[in-house]
Amino acid sequence: MLVTGAGGLIGSRITSQLRQLGARPISVCKLDAYPHEVYRERFGIDASDPDFIVGDIAEPDLMRKVISGCDYVIHAAALADVAACTRRPLDAIDTNITGTQRVLDAVAASDRVRRMVFVSSASVYGNGDHTGQPEQFIEGTAVQPVSVYGNSKAWGEYQTAAVLGGAGISYAVVRYFSVYGEPQVVKERSHSWVVAWFAMRAALGLPLHLNGGGHQIRDMVHVDDIATGTLCALVAPRAHNKTINIGTGSGTSIRQIAELVRSHYPDAPLVETPMPPGDPEGGYASIQRMEDLLGWRPTISMTEGVARYVAWLKATPAAIPDWMRQAAAA
Ligand SMILES: NC(=O)c1ccc[n+]([C@@H]2O[C@H](COP(=O)([O-])OP(=O)(O)OC[C@H]3O[C@@H](n4cnc5c(N)ncnc54)[C@H](O)[C@@H]3O)[C@@H](O)[C@H]2O)c1
């Protein structure tokens, strides 16, 4: 089993669930999305483990060698930060486009891989056709990404279908909605990962920023559920060559999320700030296909998931990055 990007939040949760199921996941990850202590202390990554390869998915020889020994591939590595992709589009292209092509080439050349899951994102839906009502995103509708990140994910979806469909190798595309949950650690200058942002800022007594007033809608899925849904897509017979939303089917506004976090930190002030570029209006997942094809749905409610995150943060205050503490002290 190969999991690319296995050092990150979601990849590390997928590999830990795989181990619990008795599989032997091999990891390829650049370990460049966080400081090393975050990987080690928060995500439990042991870079000296022989099954953990610190490397770049854009290396064709590496990918061919690793994938030639695998029965399954979950491709989760990405420049996974919307704002960073906007600032550094060529870096997004290196990993999300060129890297994905290298993974696809190696899977297509394998005579062993039984299925690859390509990890995509609800960002491919962009703003949808907003008419004032929260939008329900259905897999069959045309994709309309509004960011470099969303563009790269849409390309990955089409390219997975073109390359693996052409090679006769089974694939599934999973479109994650907004993922949260312990031990998520925010990235500097990012505007993704709202639960972690709000909780960490509230813990420091900083105001919670409501970009655009906080009207945007997100379908928040706990990372435990995301990992389980991905493994379902890896093995469910009916997921063959399908694109599947992984969400809860419920939309929550950013303002509601702020209020939920404030129920644990009542003194945290709210401040309205401008919308950042590439931040979509959002919506929530249609989960009918997910339920039909995977026979599964998420189990962790937002109230429970936020409470778990806050409990973890209160027990692990060192998880708050130094740059955020310095901003609080300034
Ligand atoms: N977190 C979310 O809300 C969310 C939502 C939708 C989709 N996704 C997708 O889920 C996947 C995992 O996201 P995450 O939240 O765990 O992100 P993350 O940043 O925590 O982990 C991604 C990992 O990929 C690695 N990586 C980046 N470029 C690489 C390369 N060229 N070679 C090898 N490794 C490389 C990084 O070092 C990082 O450890 C990504 O594909 C992301 O786009 C995430």
Ligand as a Chemical Component Dictionary entry (heavy atoms), coordinates in Angstrom:
data_LIG
# 
_chem_comp.id                   LIG 
_chem_comp.type                 NON-POLYMER 
_chem_comp.pdbx_formal_charge   0 
_chem_comp.three_letter_code    LIG 
# 
loop_
_chem_comp_atom.comp_id 
_chem_comp_atom.atom_id 
_chem_comp_atom.alt_atom_id 
_chem_comp_atom.type_symbol 
_chem_comp_atom.charge 
_chem_comp_atom.model_Cartn_x 
_chem_comp_atom.model_Cartn_y 
_chem_comp_atom.model_Cartn_z 
_chem_comp_atom.pdbx_ordinal 
LIG N1  N1  N 0  -7.284 19.558 4.768  1  
LIG C1  C1  C 0  -8.366 19.772 4.008  2  
LIG O1  O1  O 0  -9.322 20.461 4.425  3  
LIG C2  C2  C 0  -8.463 19.148 2.634  4  
LIG C3  C3  C 0  -9.653 19.318 1.912  5  
LIG C4  C4  C 0  -9.745 18.784 0.645  6  
LIG C5  C5  C 0  -8.699 18.051 0.121  7  
LIG N2  N2  N 1  -7.550 17.908 0.821  8  
LIG C6  C6  C 0  -6.478 17.139 0.214  9  
LIG O2  O2  O 0  -6.083 16.110 1.103  10 
LIG C7  C7  C 0  -4.691 15.799 0.889  11 
LIG C8  C8  C 0  -3.951 15.830 2.205  12 
LIG O3  O3  O 0  -4.094 17.138 2.762  13 
LIG P1  P1  P 0  -3.617 17.504 4.239  14 
LIG O4  O4  O 0  -4.659 18.377 4.803  15 
LIG O5  O5  O -1 -3.225 16.268 4.982  16 
LIG O6  O6  O 0  -2.342 18.386 3.890  17 
LIG P2  P2  P 0  -0.900 18.440 4.575  18 
LIG O7  O7  O 0  -0.225 19.654 4.068  19 
LIG O8  O8  O 0  -1.049 18.245 6.046  20 
LIG O9  O9  O 0  -0.174 17.145 3.994  21 
LIG C9  C9  C 0  0.265  17.073 2.648  22 
LIG C10 C10 C 0  1.641  16.408 2.653  23 
LIG O10 O10 O 0  2.055  16.263 1.283  24 
LIG C11 C11 C 0  3.462  16.462 1.270  25 
LIG N3  N3  N 0  3.930  16.838 -0.071 26 
LIG C12 C12 C 0  3.745  18.026 -0.713 27 
LIG N4  N4  N 0  4.381  18.016 -1.899 28 
LIG C13 C13 C 0  4.967  16.788 -2.004 29 
LIG C14 C14 C 0  5.768  16.180 -3.002 30 
LIG N5  N5  N 0  6.072  16.823 -4.141 31 
LIG N6  N6  N 0  6.215  14.928 -2.778 32 
LIG C15 C15 C 0  5.904  14.267 -1.640 33 
LIG N7  N7  N 0  5.149  14.802 -0.658 34 
LIG C16 C16 C 0  4.686  16.047 -0.836 35 
LIG C17 C17 C 0  3.718  17.581 2.270  36 
LIG O11 O11 O 0  5.072  17.582 2.697  37 
LIG C18 C18 C 0  2.711  17.260 3.363  38 
LIG O12 O12 O 0  3.313  16.539 4.424  39 
LIG C19 C19 C 0  -4.183 16.808 -0.135 40 
LIG O13 O13 O 0  -4.220 16.220 -1.411 41 
LIG C20 C20 C 0  -5.194 17.928 -0.033 42 
LIG O14 O14 O 0  -5.248 18.686 -1.207 43 
LIG C21 C21 C 0  -7.396 18.442 2.074  44 
# 
loop_
_chem_comp_bond.comp_id 
_chem_comp_bond.atom_id_1 
_chem_comp_bond.atom_id_2 
_chem_comp_bond.value_order 
_chem_comp_bond.pdbx_ordinal 
LIG N1  C1  SING 1  
LIG C1  O1  DOUB 2  
LIG C1  C2  SING 3  
LIG C2  C3  SING 4  
LIG C2  C21 DOUB 5  
LIG C3  C4  DOUB 6  
LIG C4  C5  SING 7  
LIG C5  N2  DOUB 8  
LIG N2  C6  SING 9  
LIG N2  C21 SING 10 
LIG C6  O2  SING 11 
LIG C6  C20 SING 12 
LIG O2  C7  SING 13 
LIG C7  C8  SING 14 
LIG C7  C19 SING 15 
LIG C8  O3  SING 16 
LIG O3  P1  SING 17 
LIG P1  O4  DOUB 18 
LIG P1  O5  SING 19 
LIG P1  O6  SING 20 
LIG O6  P2  SING 21 
LIG P2  O7  DOUB 22 
LIG P2  O8  SING 23 
LIG P2  O9  SING 24 
LIG O9  C9  SING 25 
LIG C9  C10 SING 26 
LIG C10 O10 SING 27 
LIG C10 C18 SING 28 
LIG O10 C11 SING 29 
LIG C11 N3  SING 30 
LIG C11 C17 SING 31 
LIG N3  C12 SING 32 
LIG N3  C16 SING 33 
LIG C12 N4  DOUB 34 
LIG N4  C13 SING 35 
LIG C13 C14 SING 36 
LIG C13 C16 DOUB 37 
LIG C14 N5  SING 38 
LIG C14 N6  DOUB 39 
LIG N6  C15 SING 40 
LIG C15 N7  DOUB 41 
LIG N7  C16 SING 42 
LIG C17 O11 SING 43 
LIG C17 C18 SING 44 
LIG C18 O12 SING 45 
LIG C19 O13 SING 46 
LIG C19 C20 SING 47 
LIG C20 O14 SING 48 
# 
